[in-house]
Amino acid sequence: MKKPGRNELLQAAAFLLCLAVAWIDDFGAPDGGRIAGPIYSMFDDGWPLFFLAVLFTFFYPRVASALAIAATLLCLPLYLYLIAPGLFRSIFPGNWKSPLEANLIWNTWAVAGLLSLAVAVFGSVRSFSGARHREMPARTDNM
C-alpha cells in the first residue's frame, strides 16, 4: 500500500469533519410529519455515507468523492431546513405542527454543517479533476 498523499489526507479530514458535525448534534429528530420526517430520514441515510467515504478515500478516492457528494445531497436539506424554515414553508405550504418563529434562524451546528459540506464538495470535485495529476501533452499538429 502506498503512502497516502496530501490530497487524500485533506479529503479524509473534510469527510471526518462532516461526520463529526453530524454526530455531535443529532438535531433531535421529530416524530415525523409530511416534510420534516423525510428530511430527517434523508439525513439519517446520508451521514453514514461520509463514514464510507473516509474508508474509501485511501483506496479509491473517486469512489469516495462520489459517496461524499451523495451524502452531501442527502444532508443538505436538513441543514437548510434548520436555518431557513420560512423557505420550506413557502415551498411546501400546508398545515404545520408548530408556528413559524422567523424566516431565518441561527443554528450554530447547522451553519457548521453547511460549511463542512461546502469543504467536502470542494475536495470531492477537485478529486474528480484528473488534469492536476498529469501534464497535458503538447499539440503536435500545426494548424
Secondary structure, 3 states (H helix, E strand, C coil): CCCCCHHHHHHHHHHHHHHHHHHHCCCCCCCCCCCHHHHHHHHHHHHHHHHHHHHHHCCCHHHHHHHHHHHHHHHHHHHHHHHCHHHHHHHCCCCCCCCCCCCCCCCHHHHHHHHHHHHHHHHHHHHHCHHHCCCCCCCCCCC
